[in-house]
């Protein structure tokens, strides 16, 4: 009998750094100018949150999500993951919006949020906002270091 893989749905904030100002053509959003600094992208993985984060950290010939256009120009450094069966992606984005600068319409084409990408001059500000937001929503946050070679089996 084949053993089924356990799926762990949840929410995440993927944090990365842009070392220079850069204009990026982002699908139907058109060209957007991104400032040097730290960014946190709020998302969810209903079929497995670690698999979704890992997917973002792989190269893609054809971008699917807005993040696929921007992330290759940056350096991923951390992810804050929260396991939950509840749909908390938008509530988490609203919590980050209270503490960080939102990038309008980025990552929110399928909802009514102002955006799901946030900018800060400090990595710690994004991590703190993610941890506090998840905690307030009833998730236990799991901050983890990531890079382009991140292996989700190590957590």
N, C-alpha and C positions, 0 to 999 in steps of 0.2 A: 504494500500500500504506500503510495507516494505521500510524503509529508507536505502539508501546505505551509507556505511561508506566512508568518505572522505579520499582519499589516498594523502599523502604528500611526494612525492619522494625527494631525496636529497643525499647529501654526508655527511660523518662524519669522525671524528678522535676520536677513543676510546682510552682513556689514562689510563694506569694502571702501578702499581709498582711491581717489583720483589724484595723481601727483601734479596735474596741470589742468588748466581750463581747456575744455574741449567742446566743439560743436558736434552733435550727433544727430543723424537722421534716424528718427524712431518711428518706423512704420507709418501709420496714418496720422500720428501726432505731428509729423514733419520734423524739421530741424530744430533742436533745442540746444541751448548753451548750458553746459554744466560747469560749475566752478570747482576749483581745487578744493579738496576736503574729503570728509567722511560721509558716506551714504548708507542708509539702512533701508532695505526693501522688505516690506511686509507681505507674506504670502501664506498659503496653506497647502497641505498635502493630504488630501482626503484618503488616498490609497497608500500613504506612507510618507511622513514628513521628511525622514532622512533621505529617502529616494528622491524627493523633489529638490532638496538642497543639493544633493549630488548631481542631479540633472543640470542645475544652473552652473555647476562648476566644470562641466564638460564643454568642449567646443561644438559648434553647430554650423552646418553649412547654410541652413535656412533658419533665421530667427523665428521663434514662435511667440514668445512673450516680449513685452517692452524691455525687460531686463536683459534679454539676449542681445540687444543692440548696444547696451552701455557697459555691462559687466566685463566684457573682454578688454576694455580700455583701462580697467582698474585692477587693483590687487585685493582679492578677498582676504579677510583676516579673521572673521569670527561669525558665528551664527548663534542665535539664541532660539532654542527650540522648546516648545511646550506641547505635550501630548494631550489631545482632547478629541472627543467625538463631536463636540459642538462646533458650530460655524462661528468662529471668533476672529476671523481675519479682519473684517471691517471694524468691529469694536476695538481691536488692537491698533489698527491704523488711526482711529479717532483719538486714542490715548496718546500715541506718538505725536499726533498733530498739535497737541496741547504744549509739547515741549521742544519740538524741532520744526525746522522750516520744511513745509510740504512742497514737493515738485508737482504742480497742477497736472491732473489727468494721467500721470504716469502710473501704470499698473492698475488703473481703476476703470477700464473701459466696460467692465461687466457689472459695475455697481454704481452707487451714487456718492461714493467717497470723493473728496477733493483730490486725493492721490494716495498711492501706496509706497511712494519713495520719499525719503526724508533726508535732509542735508544738515550737517553740523560741522563745526570747526574741530570738534573733539570726538574721538572714537568712544571715549568713556560716556559721553552724554547720550549717545545712541544706545549703548549697551544698558545703561541705567534706565533709560526710558522703556526699553524692551522688557527688562526684568520686572520693573515696577508695573508696567502695563499688564503683563501676563499674570503676575501675582494678583493684581486687582480683579482680573477676570476669572480667577480660580484655577489657573494653570501653574504648575511648578516649573519655573524656567530652568533650562539647562544651557548655560553658556559654554560654547566649545570653540576652540581655535580651528580655523579651516584655511585651506589654501587650494590651489588648483589641483593638487594631488590628494585631497582629503579622502580618507577611507571611512565610510560610515559604520563599518563593522567594529571600529575601535571604541565605540561608545555603547 
